[in-house]
Each structure stands twice: as structure tokens, then as C-alpha cells.
Amino acid sequence: MNDTSEIDTLSVICRVAKAEDKLSGKSLTELYELFGQRFAKALNALKENRVKKYVFKPSGRTVWIVIGRERDYLIISEAEFCMCDDFYFRVLDRKIHLCYHLIAQKIARTLGWYETLEENDKLFESLMNEWKEAIA
């Protein structure tokens, strides 16, 4: 499987899910076949409401976080980037293209399965430092 087919397939499934306002049995099967354990973990994150969208006011800056077992993982969805070890060791080595945090975030964003948290801009820097610090 080449790198882009994971992203392309996930994008197609997300478009269908958005139109149907649900993940169908067929889509769930396709996602399991494509991602295996990564999808199982992503689905658990979705079921447990661990995908968070932070919106900072008044700037409107947005930060996506997936709460993991060990810590919170910062997602930069536009760049398809995650700060988890799986991303560093498997995605950057081109063994896979998406970690489970990115899969969960993409599905959550498409279907609105996330919690929005509003914070003051004054907290942006300290929260970003906290999220980044976790990888040190």
C-alpha cells in the first residue's frame, strides 16, 4: 500500500460518512481493513470523547488535541502532523502515513465528534508549551 492511499481512502470514507451523518458498517469494515489496530485505537478515542478542539479567543486560533493513554497529543491537521512516537518512528520512516491520533482527529472533525474548548489567548503560549514539553 502506498502512502497516499491511506489518506485518500480515509478522505473518501469521511466524505461518505459526512453525507450519511454516520460511519456505516461498510465504512467501518474498510477502515479496519486499511488501518487495523490503528483504527481500533482511533475508534476508542472517538467513543471516549478524547478528541478536543481548543479555540482561543479573541484570536480564533485553533489547536487540535487527542488525549492519549500517556499524555495529550498535539495535532497539526493541515500538515497531517502529530507529536506522538508512532508519528516520529513509523510515519516519518514512511512505514505508515497516519497514526491513530490523526485518524481519530480526521473522523472527529468530519462528523463533529469532538469537544470544543474555548480558552483565552493569554493561555495559548503556556498550553502550547505544555503540549510540546511532553515530547522532551
VODRENZA-459806 format. One record per residue (C-alpha): residue number from 0; x, y, z. Coordinates in Angstrom, 3 decimals. Layout:
<rs>
<r resi="NUM" X="X" Y="Y" Z="Z"/>
...
</rs>
This chain:
<rs>
<r resi="0" X="0.000" Y="0.000" Z="0.000"/>
<r resi="1" X="1.462" Y="3.361" Z="-0.909"/>
<r resi="2" X="1.462" Y="6.323" Z="1.456"/>
<r resi="3" X="-1.228" Y="8.389" Z="-0.199"/>
<r resi="4" X="-3.779" Y="5.609" Z="-0.481"/>
<r resi="5" X="-4.351" Y="5.644" Z="3.307"/>
<r resi="6" X="-5.094" Y="9.359" Z="3.269"/>
<r resi="7" X="-7.113" Y="9.204" Z="0.052"/>
<r resi="8" X="-9.203" Y="6.276" Z="1.264"/>
<r resi="9" X="-9.799" Y="7.930" Z="4.655"/>
<r resi="10" X="-10.842" Y="11.154" Z="2.878"/>
<r resi="11" X="-13.340" Y="9.291" Z="0.686"/>
<r resi="12" X="-14.772" Y="7.411" Z="3.682"/>
<r resi="13" X="-15.053" Y="10.684" Z="5.618"/>
<r resi="14" X="-16.917" Y="12.355" Z="2.729"/>
<r resi="15" X="-19.398" Y="9.465" Z="2.570"/>
<r resi="16" X="-19.765" Y="9.450" Z="6.379"/>
<r resi="17" X="-20.425" Y="13.198" Z="6.383"/>
<r resi="18" X="-23.121" Y="12.821" Z="3.702"/>
<r resi="19" X="-24.738" Y="9.968" Z="5.661"/>
<r resi="20" X="-24.008" Y="11.598" Z="9.051"/>
<r resi="21" X="-22.597" Y="8.286" Z="10.315"/>
<r resi="22" X="-19.924" Y="5.664" Z="9.779"/>
<r resi="23" X="-21.691" Y="2.785" Z="8.013"/>
<r resi="24" X="-20.856" Y="-0.866" Z="8.605"/>
<r resi="25" X="-19.173" Y="-0.917" Z="5.193"/>
<r resi="26" X="-17.026" Y="2.097" Z="6.125"/>
<r resi="27" X="-16.089" Y="0.564" Z="9.483"/>
<r resi="28" X="-15.017" Y="-2.633" Z="7.711"/>
<r resi="29" X="-12.945" Y="-0.675" Z="5.168"/>
<r resi="30" X="-11.268" Y="1.323" Z="7.947"/>
<r resi="31" X="-10.441" Y="-1.833" Z="9.927"/>
<r resi="32" X="-9.015" Y="-3.478" Z="6.793"/>
<r resi="33" X="-6.955" Y="-0.393" Z="5.946"/>
<r resi="34" X="-5.648" Y="0.586" Z="9.385"/>
<r resi="35" X="-6.078" Y="-2.477" Z="11.618"/>
<r resi="36" X="-5.131" Y="-1.720" Z="15.231"/>
<r resi="37" X="-4.660" Y="1.957" Z="14.449"/>
<r resi="38" X="-8.343" Y="2.229" Z="13.554"/>
<r resi="39" X="-9.382" Y="0.254" Z="16.650"/>
<r resi="40" X="-7.442" Y="2.738" Z="18.794"/>
<r resi="41" X="-8.875" Y="5.711" Z="16.852"/>
<r resi="42" X="-12.403" Y="4.386" Z="17.320"/>
<r resi="43" X="-11.804" Y="4.040" Z="21.074"/>
<r resi="44" X="-10.560" Y="7.629" Z="21.218"/>
<r resi="45" X="-13.740" Y="8.745" Z="19.426"/>
<r resi="46" X="-16.034" Y="6.680" Z="21.672"/>
<r resi="47" X="-14.277" Y="8.029" Z="24.777"/>
<r resi="48" X="-14.563" Y="11.658" Z="23.552"/>
<r resi="49" X="-10.784" Y="12.160" Z="23.622"/>
<r resi="50" X="-10.601" Y="14.456" Z="20.567"/>
<r resi="51" X="-10.576" Y="18.113" Z="21.625"/>
<r resi="52" X="-10.630" Y="21.303" Z="19.608"/>
<r resi="53" X="-9.248" Y="24.278" Z="21.502"/>
<r resi="54" X="-10.389" Y="27.662" Z="20.207"/>
<r resi="55" X="-8.502" Y="30.635" Z="21.580"/>
<r resi="56" X="-10.294" Y="33.967" Z="21.982"/>
<r resi="57" X="-10.239" Y="36.608" Z="20.696"/>
<r resi="58" X="-7.680" Y="35.493" Z="18.060"/>
<r resi="59" X="-9.679" Y="32.472" Z="16.888"/>
<r resi="60" X="-6.559" Y="30.272" Z="16.779"/>
<r resi="61" X="-7.457" Y="26.597" Z="16.782"/>
<r resi="62" X="-5.476" Y="23.688" Z="18.197"/>
<r resi="63" X="-6.481" Y="20.025" Z="17.985"/>
<r resi="64" X="-5.542" Y="17.628" Z="20.779"/>
<r resi="65" X="-6.099" Y="13.894" Z="21.111"/>
<r resi="66" X="-5.901" Y="12.708" Z="24.687"/>
<r resi="67" X="-3.780" Y="9.574" Z="24.687"/>
<r resi="68" X="-3.032" Y="6.983" Z="27.322"/>
<r resi="69" X="0.278" Y="8.599" Z="28.289"/>
<r resi="70" X="-0.392" Y="12.279" Z="27.542"/>
<r resi="71" X="-2.132" Y="14.771" Z="25.261"/>
<r resi="72" X="-1.021" Y="14.748" Z="21.629"/>
<r resi="73" X="-0.876" Y="17.952" Z="19.612"/>
<r resi="74" X="-2.243" Y="17.551" Z="16.085"/>
<r resi="75" X="-1.500" Y="19.952" Z="13.245"/>
<r resi="76" X="-4.199" Y="18.707" Z="10.912"/>
<r resi="77" X="-3.309" Y="20.936" Z="7.945"/>
<r resi="78" X="0.172" Y="19.400" Z="7.900"/>
<r resi="79" X="-1.046" Y="15.906" Z="8.864"/>
<r resi="80" X="1.347" Y="16.048" Z="11.807"/>
<r resi="81" X="1.140" Y="14.536" Z="15.285"/>
<r resi="82" X="3.591" Y="14.720" Z="18.161"/>
<r resi="83" X="3.307" Y="11.032" Z="19.103"/>
<r resi="84" X="6.084" Y="8.435" Z="18.953"/>
<r resi="85" X="4.222" Y="6.454" Z="16.280"/>
<r resi="86" X="4.367" Y="9.518" Z="14.034"/>
<r resi="87" X="8.095" Y="10.010" Z="14.631"/>
<r resi="88" X="9.115" Y="6.379" Z="14.282"/>
<r resi="89" X="6.684" Y="4.992" Z="11.718"/>
<r resi="90" X="5.178" Y="7.902" Z="9.755"/>
<r resi="91" X="8.438" Y="9.777" Z="9.219"/>
<r resi="92" X="10.089" Y="6.458" Z="8.236"/>
<r resi="93" X="7.256" Y="6.041" Z="5.709"/>
<r resi="94" X="6.123" Y="2.722" Z="7.200"/>
<r resi="95" X="2.626" Y="4.210" Z="7.612"/>
<r resi="96" X="1.122" Y="7.585" Z="6.753"/>
<r resi="97" X="-1.231" Y="8.243" Z="9.661"/>
<r resi="98" X="-1.006" Y="7.481" Z="13.373"/>
<r resi="99" X="-4.217" Y="6.665" Z="15.204"/>
<r resi="100" X="-4.421" Y="10.179" Z="16.667"/>
<r resi="101" X="-4.580" Y="11.671" Z="13.151"/>
<r resi="102" X="-7.164" Y="9.085" Z="12.054"/>
<r resi="103" X="-9.324" Y="9.915" Z="15.086"/>
<r resi="104" X="-8.959" Y="13.677" Z="14.524"/>
<r resi="105" X="-9.903" Y="13.438" Z="10.832"/>
<r resi="106" X="-13.022" Y="11.390" Z="11.557"/>
<r resi="107" X="-13.959" Y="13.570" Z="14.544"/>
<r resi="108" X="-13.571" Y="16.763" Z="12.530"/>
<r resi="109" X="-15.669" Y="15.391" Z="9.668"/>
<r resi="110" X="-18.521" Y="14.124" Z="11.832"/>
<r resi="111" X="-18.372" Y="16.703" Z="14.630"/>
<r resi="112" X="-17.399" Y="14.042" Z="17.172"/>
<r resi="113" X="-15.205" Y="16.282" Z="19.312"/>
<r resi="114" X="-15.457" Y="18.647" Z="22.227"/>
<r resi="115" X="-14.756" Y="22.336" Z="21.651"/>
<r resi="116" X="-12.982" Y="24.107" Z="24.483"/>
<r resi="117" X="-12.672" Y="27.884" Z="24.471"/>
<r resi="118" X="-9.666" Y="29.450" Z="26.154"/>
<r resi="119" X="-8.314" Y="32.967" Z="26.406"/>
<r resi="120" X="-5.393" Y="33.888" Z="24.149"/>
<r resi="121" X="-3.372" Y="34.535" Z="27.311"/>
<r resi="122" X="-3.270" Y="30.760" Z="27.872"/>
<r resi="123" X="-2.195" Y="29.888" Z="24.309"/>
<r resi="124" X="1.552" Y="30.024" Z="24.909"/>
<r resi="125" X="1.514" Y="28.133" Z="28.210"/>
<r resi="126" X="-0.769" Y="25.382" Z="26.820"/>
<r resi="127" X="1.330" Y="25.045" Z="23.671"/>
<r resi="128" X="4.467" Y="24.770" Z="25.808"/>
<r resi="129" X="2.782" Y="22.124" Z="27.965"/>
<r resi="130" X="1.743" Y="20.081" Z="24.917"/>
<r resi="131" X="5.176" Y="20.399" Z="23.298"/>
<r resi="132" X="7.040" Y="19.729" Z="26.553"/>
<r resi="133" X="5.559" Y="16.275" Z="26.810"/>
<r resi="134" X="7.858" Y="15.073" Z="23.995"/>
<r resi="135" X="11.052" Y="16.227" Z="25.676"/>
</rs>
